[in-house]
Amino acid sequence: MGETPTGQSGAVSEAEDTHIPRRAWYALLLTSFGQFFVIFDSTVLNVAFPSIEASFPSASRTTLAWALTSYAIGTASLLLLAGRLADLFGRKRVFLTGIMAFAVGSLAAGLAPNVGLLIAARSVQSIGGALMIPTSIALALPEFPPARRSLAVGVWGSIAALAGGLGPPAGAGVIELGGWRWIFFINIPVVIIVVTLGRKVLRESKGQSTGTRIDLVSIPLGTISLAAITLGVLEGKTWGWTSPAILACFVGGLALLAVVAVRSRVHPEPLLDLSLFGGRRFTSASVCTMLFNMPVSGFWFSAPLFMQTVWEWSVLKSGVAIMPTPVIIFFAATFAGRVSDRGWMKRIISGGMFVVALSIFGMFAFLDAEPNYWVGYFPFAVLYGLSLGVSWSTLTGASLVGVDAQKFGVANGTNLTFRSIGGAMGVAMVIAVSGAAGKAGSFTAFRHVYFALALSFAITFVIWMFTYPRDARTEATVRSS
């Protein structure tokens, strides 16, 4: 009889450790809904690119590319600052401020009369997005018991993956109905909903940062460095890869990144928390996130562009053709989030990366200049969706394994910075490779693009296999955080 209360107490304690309160789901879904549109807007211009070209016929393709890359660069440059500000002033406050700034940028982008103002508006959007993304998961994770946080990250990642993939097909429908400007206007009602509910549902929280001497010098240095490297990739073919201007872009950009790293080592409130890189899991996952997201963003940019320019399909038809992939990504990522709690992270991500590389190589081998969607695209797009879904979202969870809960904001911001850098480089890589292959938009150019994407995925797979530690009881590691 004396053993019964103890056993019952242990069972109740274990149930409490794994029970997910309703408020946790509300917080996760609300913050995920906010970041959905931030990521959605990072890919939605892919399908709108030809329409925007038609609206601004005097602008070159490399100039128009800055409407995409300025968003990615701005987000990447400010994510680390956003994590610091959230830890210092409150994650809820920074999240809601960010989504309102995002709405202002969206309105300005929809009204932009020229390319210059469109790029500037996208930069404003990136500020809001940078404030929202790292705070979104940091607001939701503390609501979950430690043993179930991998599930939360998996759901958060699956919604992010769905947003990235749904951008082109959903954007195609919006463009067909109202024009490309409406892909920005639809963000406004979303902001109103998230702000209204967020003020009631979300709970304020702060991190470890208590000082105010944030390294503000590193912010413009990081932004300029990323912009310089992106400029070098975009203009390499036009200016000449060995020209003084291109070499200056690459050397100067890398030098400025080195300065940021040095300042982060000695500054009392560094922008980049180098202590995070003391963990092999975080370092490996963050680097592979950057490398992996290069071809991911490159694919979302090239697929609708290929269908519209080579196959000469309409915006709506190309958008519908891409639709199966993001749907598959969502369900695959949700499943991966559940099984990753069992300590299978490396195996899940490794298998996903390998199949992703094979699927894109299949497109390279079987796509034809004449439309052959069901043979050359669809089967490989299904494989791509399955494998990307299980690997892309789980990769975020892999970077947070063993990270202290108080550092979730800055750790996630750092990881997402690497992801955003990869996104900017991916679009630039596609334009550079297609330009180097001859006429941009030709079938030959796209064959070179798909080969480059497949090769990038394969290289990332090899690096991941050799750098990330082998699977252990991941859930035990997460509980210890």
C-alpha positions as CSV (number, residue, x, y, z in Angstrom):
1,M,0.0,0.0,0.0
2,G,2.9,2.4,0.9
3,E,4.3,2.1,-2.7
4,T,1.1,3.2,-4.4
5,P,1.3,6.9,-3.7
6,T,4.9,7.1,-4.8
7,G,4.1,5.3,-8.1
8,Q,1.1,7.5,-8.6
9,S,3.1,10.6,-7.9
10,G,5.8,9.5,-10.4
11,A,3.1,8.9,-13.1
12,V,1.5,12.3,-12.4
13,S,4.9,14.0,-12.6
14,E,5.8,12.3,-15.9
15,A,2.4,13.2,-17.3
16,E,2.9,16.9,-16.3
17,D,6.3,16.8,-17.9
18,T,4.8,15.8,-21.3
19,H,1.4,17.5,-21.2
20,I,1.1,20.4,-23.6
21,P,-1.2,23.1,-22.3
22,R,-3.7,24.7,-24.7
23,R,-2.1,28.1,-24.3
24,A,1.2,26.7,-25.7
25,W,-0.6,25.7,-29.0
26,Y,-2.3,29.1,-29.2
27,A,1.1,30.8,-28.8
28,L,2.8,28.5,-31.3
29,L,0.1,28.8,-34.0
30,L,-0.2,32.6,-33.6
31,T,3.6,33.3,-33.8
32,S,3.9,30.7,-36.7
33,F,1.1,32.5,-38.5
34,G,3.0,35.8,-38.2
35,Q,6.3,34.3,-39.5
36,F,4.4,32.5,-42.2
37,F,3.8,35.7,-44.1
38,V,7.4,36.9,-43.5
39,I,8.7,33.8,-45.2
40,F,5.9,33.8,-47.7
41,D,7.0,37.2,-48.9
42,S,10.6,35.9,-49.3
43,T,9.4,33.5,-52.0
44,V,6.3,35.0,-53.4
45,L,8.2,37.3,-55.7
46,N,9.7,34.3,-57.5
47,V,6.5,33.7,-59.5
48,A,5.9,37.5,-59.8
49,F,9.3,38.2,-61.2
50,P,8.2,38.2,-64.9
51,S,5.2,40.4,-64.1
52,I,7.4,42.9,-62.3
53,E,9.8,42.8,-65.2
54,A,6.9,43.7,-67.5
55,S,6.0,46.6,-65.2
56,F,9.5,48.0,-65.2
57,P,10.8,47.2,-68.7
58,S,13.8,49.5,-68.4
59,A,15.3,47.7,-65.4
60,S,17.8,44.9,-65.9
61,R,17.2,41.4,-64.4
62,T,20.2,41.9,-62.0
63,T,18.7,45.2,-60.8
64,L,15.3,43.6,-60.2
65,A,16.9,40.7,-58.4
66,W,17.7,43.2,-55.6
67,A,13.9,43.3,-54.8
68,L,14.5,39.7,-53.6
69,T,18.0,39.8,-52.3
70,S,17.5,43.1,-50.4
71,Y,14.8,41.4,-48.4
72,A,17.1,38.4,-47.6
73,I,20.1,40.6,-46.8
74,G,18.2,43.0,-44.6
75,T,16.7,40.1,-42.7
76,A,20.0,38.3,-42.3
77,S,21.8,41.4,-41.1
78,L,19.2,42.3,-38.5
79,L,18.2,38.9,-37.1
80,L,21.0,38.8,-34.5
81,L,20.1,42.3,-33.3
82,A,16.5,41.3,-33.2
83,G,17.4,38.4,-30.9
84,R,19.3,40.7,-28.6
85,L,16.6,43.3,-28.5
86,A,14.0,40.7,-27.7
87,D,16.1,39.4,-24.8
88,L,16.6,42.9,-23.6
89,F,13.3,44.6,-24.1
90,G,10.9,41.7,-24.3
91,R,10.1,39.2,-27.0
92,K,6.4,40.0,-27.2
93,R,7.1,43.7,-27.6
94,V,9.7,43.2,-30.3
95,F,7.5,40.6,-32.1
96,L,4.5,43.0,-32.3
97,T,6.7,45.9,-33.3
98,G,8.2,43.8,-36.1
99,I,4.9,42.8,-37.6
100,M,3.7,46.4,-37.7
101,A,6.9,47.5,-39.4
102,F,6.4,44.6,-41.8
103,A,2.9,46.0,-42.7
104,V,4.3,49.4,-43.4
105,G,6.9,47.9,-45.8
106,S,4.2,45.8,-47.4
107,L,2.0,48.8,-48.1
108,A,4.9,50.8,-49.5
109,A,6.0,47.9,-51.8
110,G,2.4,47.6,-53.1
111,L,2.4,51.3,-54.0
112,A,6.0,51.5,-55.3
113,P,6.0,53.5,-58.6
114,N,9.6,52.4,-59.6
115,V,12.1,49.7,-58.9
116,G,14.2,51.9,-56.5
117,L,11.3,52.4,-54.2
118,L,10.2,48.8,-54.4
119,I,13.7,47.7,-53.3
120,A,13.6,50.3,-50.4
121,A,10.1,49.1,-49.4
122,R,11.4,45.5,-49.4
123,S,14.2,46.6,-47.1
124,V,11.6,48.0,-44.7
125,Q,9.8,44.7,-44.8
126,S,13.0,42.9,-44.0
127,I,13.4,45.0,-40.8
128,G,9.9,43.9,-39.6
129,G,10.6,40.3,-40.6
130,A,13.9,40.3,-38.8
131,L,12.2,41.4,-35.6
132,M,9.5,38.8,-35.9
133,I,11.2,35.5,-36.9
134,P,13.6,34.9,-34.0
135,T,11.1,36.1,-31.4
136,S,8.3,33.9,-32.8
137,I,9.7,30.5,-31.7
138,A,11.3,32.1,-28.6
139,L,7.8,33.2,-27.5
140,A,6.3,29.8,-28.0
141,L,8.9,27.4,-26.8
142,P,8.8,28.3,-23.1
143,E,5.1,27.4,-23.1
144,F,6.0,23.8,-24.0
145,P,7.4,21.2,-21.5
146,P,11.1,20.6,-22.3
147,A,10.4,17.0,-23.4
148,R,8.0,18.2,-26.1
149,R,10.0,21.2,-27.5
150,S,11.3,19.3,-30.5
151,L,7.7,18.7,-31.5
152,A,7.1,22.5,-31.2
153,V,10.1,23.2,-33.3
154,G,8.9,20.7,-35.9
155,V,5.5,22.3,-36.2
156,W,7.1,25.7,-36.4
157,G,9.5,24.5,-39.0
158,S,6.8,22.8,-41.0
159,I,4.8,26.0,-41.2
160,A,7.9,27.8,-42.3
161,A,8.5,25.2,-45.0
162,L,4.9,25.5,-46.1
163,A,5.2,29.3,-46.3
164,G,8.3,29.0,-48.4
165,G,6.8,26.6,-50.8
166,L,3.3,28.1,-50.9
167,G,4.6,31.5,-51.9
168,P,4.9,30.8,-55.7
169,P,1.5,29.0,-56.2
170,A,-0.5,31.3,-53.9
171,G,1.2,34.3,-55.3
172,A,0.3,33.2,-58.8
173,G,-3.4,33.2,-57.9
174,V,-3.2,36.6,-56.4
175,I,-1.4,38.0,-59.4
176,E,-3.9,36.5,-61.8
177,L,-6.8,38.1,-59.8
178,G,-5.4,41.5,-59.0
179,G,-1.8,41.9,-60.2
180,W,1.5,41.6,-58.4
181,R,1.0,44.5,-56.1
182,W,-1.7,42.6,-54.3
183,I,0.8,40.1,-53.0
184,F,1.9,42.9,-50.6
185,F,-1.6,44.3,-49.9
186,I,-2.9,41.0,-48.5
187,N,-0.4,41.3,-45.6
188,I,-2.3,44.2,-44.0
189,P,-5.4,42.3,-42.7
190,V,-3.1,39.5,-41.5
191,V,-1.1,42.0,-39.4
192,I,-4.3,43.3,-37.8
193,I,-5.4,39.8,-36.8
194,V,-2.0,38.8,-35.3
195,V,-1.5,42.1,-33.4
196,T,-5.1,41.9,-32.0
197,L,-4.8,38.3,-30.8
198,G,-1.1,38.6,-29.9
199,R,-1.7,41.3,-27.3
200,K,-4.1,38.9,-25.5
201,V,-2.5,35.5,-26.0
202,L,1.2,36.0,-25.9
203,R,3.1,36.3,-22.6
204,E,6.1,38.7,-22.3
205,S,9.5,37.1,-21.7
206,K,13.1,38.2,-21.7
207,G,16.4,36.5,-22.0
208,Q,19.8,36.8,-20.2
209,S,20.9,40.1,-21.8
210,T,20.6,42.9,-19.2
211,G,23.0,45.5,-20.6
212,T,22.4,48.2,-23.1
213,R,25.8,48.3,-24.8
214,I,24.8,46.3,-27.9
215,D,27.4,46.3,-30.6
216,L,25.6,48.6,-33.1
217,V,28.7,49.0,-35.2
218,S,28.6,45.4,-36.4
219,I,25.1,45.9,-37.9
220,P,26.0,48.2,-40.8
221,L,29.3,46.3,-41.2
222,G,27.4,43.0,-41.6
223,T,24.9,44.5,-43.9
224,I,27.5,46.0,-46.2
225,S,29.5,42.8,-46.2
226,L,26.6,40.7,-47.3
227,A,25.5,43.2,-49.9
228,A,29.0,43.4,-51.3
229,I,29.3,39.6,-51.7
230,T,25.8,39.4,-53.2
231,L,26.8,42.2,-55.7
232,G,29.9,40.2,-56.6
233,V,27.8,37.1,-57.4
234,L,25.2,39.0,-59.3
235,E,27.5,41.0,-61.5
236,G,30.4,38.5,-61.8
237,K,29.5,37.6,-65.4
238,T,28.9,41.2,-66.5
239,W,31.9,42.8,-64.9
240,G,34.2,39.8,-65.2
241,W,35.0,37.4,-62.4
242,T,38.6,38.5,-62.1
243,S,37.9,42.3,-62.5
244,P,39.1,44.6,-59.7
245,A,35.5,45.5,-58.9
246,I,34.4,41.9,-58.4
247,L,37.5,41.0,-56.4
248,A,36.9,44.1,-54.2
249,C,33.3,43.0,-53.5
250,F,34.4,39.5,-52.3
251,V,37.6,40.5,-50.5
252,G,35.9,43.5,-48.9
253,G,32.8,41.6,-47.9
254,L,34.8,38.8,-46.3
255,A,37.1,41.3,-44.5
256,L,34.1,43.1,-43.0
257,L,32.6,39.8,-41.8
258,A,36.0,39.1,-40.1
259,V,35.8,42.4,-38.4
260,V,32.3,41.5,-37.1
261,A,33.6,38.3,-35.7
262,V,36.5,40.0,-34.0
263,R,34.2,42.6,-32.4
264,S,31.9,39.9,-31.2
265,R,34.9,38.3,-29.5
266,V,35.8,41.4,-27.4
267,H,32.6,43.4,-27.1
268,P,30.7,43.2,-23.8
269,E,27.4,42.9,-25.6
270,P,28.4,41.2,-28.9
271,L,26.0,41.0,-31.8
272,L,27.2,37.4,-32.5
273,D,27.3,35.2,-29.4
274,L,30.4,33.1,-30.2
275,S,29.8,30.9,-27.1
276,L,27.1,29.2,-29.1
277,F,29.6,27.9,-31.5
278,G,31.3,26.0,-28.7
279,G,28.8,23.3,-29.3
280,R,29.5,21.1,-32.3
281,R,25.8,20.5,-33.0
282,F,24.9,24.2,-33.2
283,T,27.9,25.0,-35.4
284,S,27.4,22.2,-37.8
285,A,23.7,22.7,-38.1
286,S,24.0,26.4,-38.6
287,V,26.7,26.1,-41.4
288,C,24.7,23.4,-43.1
289,T,21.5,25.5,-42.8
290,M,23.2,28.2,-44.8
291,L,24.6,25.8,-47.4
292,F,21.3,23.9,-47.7
293,N,19.2,27.1,-48.0
294,M,21.2,28.3,-51.0
295,P,19.8,25.7,-53.4
296,V,16.4,25.6,-51.6
297,S,15.9,29.3,-52.4
298,G,17.5,28.8,-55.8
299,F,14.9,26.2,-56.6
300,W,11.9,28.2,-55.5
301,F,13.2,31.1,-57.7
302,S,14.0,29.0,-60.7
303,A,11.1,26.6,-60.9
304,P,8.3,29.1,-61.7
305,L,10.7,31.1,-63.9
306,F,11.5,28.0,-65.9
307,M,7.9,27.2,-66.5
308,Q,7.0,30.8,-67.5
309,T,10.1,31.5,-69.7
310,V,11.0,28.1,-71.3
311,W,7.6,26.4,-71.3
312,E,5.8,29.7,-71.8
313,W,3.1,28.9,-69.2
314,S,1.0,31.5,-67.6
315,V,1.6,32.8,-64.1
316,L,-1.4,30.9,-62.8
317,K,-0.6,27.6,-64.6
318,S,2.9,27.6,-63.3
319,G,1.7,28.4,-59.8
320,V,-0.7,25.5,-59.8
321,A,2.0,23.2,-61.2
322,I,4.2,23.9,-58.2
323,M,1.4,23.5,-55.7
324,P,1.9,19.8,-54.8
325,T,5.4,20.4,-53.5
326,P,4.6,22.8,-50.6
327,V,1.6,20.7,-49.5
328,I,3.9,17.6,-49.3
329,I,6.5,19.6,-47.5
330,F,4.1,20.6,-44.8
331,F,2.9,17.1,-44.0
332,A,6.4,15.6,-44.2
333,A,7.8,18.3,-41.9
334,T,5.0,17.7,-39.4
335,F,5.8,14.0,-39.3
336,A,9.5,14.6,-39.0
337,G,8.8,16.9,-36.0
338,R,7.1,14.1,-34.2
339,V,9.7,11.4,-34.8
340,S,12.7,13.7,-34.2
341,D,11.7,13.6,-30.5
342,R,13.0,10.0,-30.6
343,G,16.6,10.9,-31.2
344,W,16.7,10.3,-35.0
345,M,17.6,13.8,-36.0
346,K,20.8,13.1,-37.9
347,R,19.4,10.1,-39.7
348,I,16.2,12.0,-40.7
349,I,18.2,15.0,-42.0
350,S,20.8,12.9,-43.8
351,G,18.2,10.8,-45.6
352,G,16.4,14.0,-46.6
353,M,19.4,15.8,-47.9
354,F,20.5,12.8,-50.0
355,V,17.1,12.4,-51.6
356,V,16.8,16.1,-52.2
357,A,20.0,16.0,-54.2
358,L,18.7,13.0,-56.2
359,S,15.4,14.7,-57.0
360,I,17.0,17.9,-58.4
361,F,19.5,15.8,-60.4
362,G,16.4,14.0,-61.8
363,M,15.0,17.3,-63.0
364,F,18.3,18.2,-64.5
365,A,18.3,14.8,-66.4
366,F,14.7,14.6,-67.5
367,L,13.3,18.2,-67.9
368,D,12.9,19.1,-71.6
369,A,12.6,22.3,-73.5
370,E,9.1,21.1,-74.5
371,P,6.6,20.8,-71.6
372,N,6.9,17.3,-70.0
373,Y,5.6,18.1,-66.5
374,W,4.4,14.6,-65.6
375,V,7.7,12.9,-66.6
376,G,10.4,15.5,-66.1
377,Y,9.0,17.5,-63.2
378,F,6.2,16.1,-61.1
379,P,7.7,12.8,-59.8
380,F,10.9,14.5,-58.8
381,A,8.9,17.4,-57.3
382,V,7.1,14.9,-55.1
383,L,10.4,13.4,-54.0
384,Y,11.8,16.9,-53.4
385,G,8.8,17.8,-51.2
386,L,9.0,14.7,-49.1
387,S,12.8,14.9,-48.6
388,L,12.9,18.6,-48.1
389,G,10.0,18.5,-45.6
390,V,11.7,16.0,-43.3
391,S,15.1,17.7,-43.5
392,W,14.6,21.4,-43.7
393,S,12.5,21.9,-40.6
394,T,14.4,19.3,-38.6
395,L,17.6,21.1,-39.3
396,T,16.4,24.0,-37.2
397,G,15.7,21.7,-34.3
398,A,19.1,20.1,-34.7
399,S,20.7,23.5,-34.1
400,L,18.8,24.1,-30.9
401,V,19.7,20.7,-29.3
402,G,21.5,21.4,-26.0
403,V,21.1,25.1,-26.2
404,D,20.0,26.7,-22.9
405,A,16.4,27.9,-22.9
406,Q,17.4,31.4,-22.0
407,K,19.4,31.6,-25.3
408,F,16.7,30.3,-27.6
409,G,16.1,33.8,-29.0
410,V,19.7,34.6,-29.9
411,A,20.4,31.0,-30.9
412,N,17.5,30.8,-33.2
413,G,18.3,34.3,-34.6
414,T,21.8,33.2,-35.3
415,N,20.7,30.0,-37.1
416,L,18.1,32.0,-39.1
417,T,20.8,34.5,-40.0
418,F,22.7,31.7,-41.6
419,R,19.5,30.6,-43.4
420,S,18.8,34.1,-44.7
421,I,22.4,34.5,-46.0
422,G,22.0,31.2,-47.9
423,G,18.7,32.5,-49.3
424,A,20.2,35.7,-50.6
425,M,23.2,33.7,-52.1
426,G,20.8,31.2,-53.7
427,V,18.9,33.7,-55.8
428,A,22.2,35.4,-56.8
429,M,23.7,32.0,-57.7
430,V,20.8,31.1,-60.0
431,I,21.0,34.4,-61.9
432,A,24.8,34.2,-62.1
433,V,24.8,30.5,-63.4
434,S,22.0,31.2,-65.9
435,G,23.8,34.3,-67.2
436,A,27.1,32.5,-67.5
437,A,25.4,29.7,-69.5
438,G,24.3,32.0,-72.2
439,K,20.9,33.8,-72.6
440,A,19.2,34.0,-69.2
441,G,15.9,32.1,-69.4
442,S,17.0,29.7,-72.1
443,F,16.7,25.9,-71.7
444,T,20.5,25.6,-71.7
445,A,20.8,28.2,-68.9
446,F,18.3,26.3,-66.7
447,R,20.0,23.0,-67.3
448,H,23.1,24.6,-65.8
449,V,21.0,26.0,-63.0
450,Y,19.6,22.6,-62.0
451,F,23.0,20.9,-62.2
452,A,24.4,23.6,-59.9
453,L,21.5,23.1,-57.4
454,A,21.9,19.4,-57.3
455,L,25.6,19.7,-56.8
456,S,25.1,22.2,-54.0
457,F,22.7,19.8,-52.2
458,A,25.1,17.0,-52.6
459,I,28.0,19.0,-51.1
460,T,25.9,20.0,-48.2
461,F,24.9,16.4,-47.6
462,V,28.6,15.4,-47.4
463,I,29.5,18.2,-45.0
464,W,26.6,17.4,-42.8
465,M,27.5,13.7,-42.6
466,F,31.1,14.5,-41.5
467,T,30.4,17.3,-39.1
468,Y,27.2,16.7,-37.1
469,P,27.6,14.3,-34.2
470,R,25.9,10.9,-34.6
471,D,22.4,10.4,-33.1
472,A,22.1,10.1,-29.4
473,R,19.0,10.3,-27.1
474,T,18.1,13.7,-28.4
475,E,15.1,14.0,-26.2
476,A,17.4,13.6,-23.1
477,T,19.6,16.4,-24.4
478,V,16.6,18.6,-25.0
479,R,15.2,17.9,-21.5
480,S,18.6,18.9,-19.9
481,S,18.1,22.4,-21.5
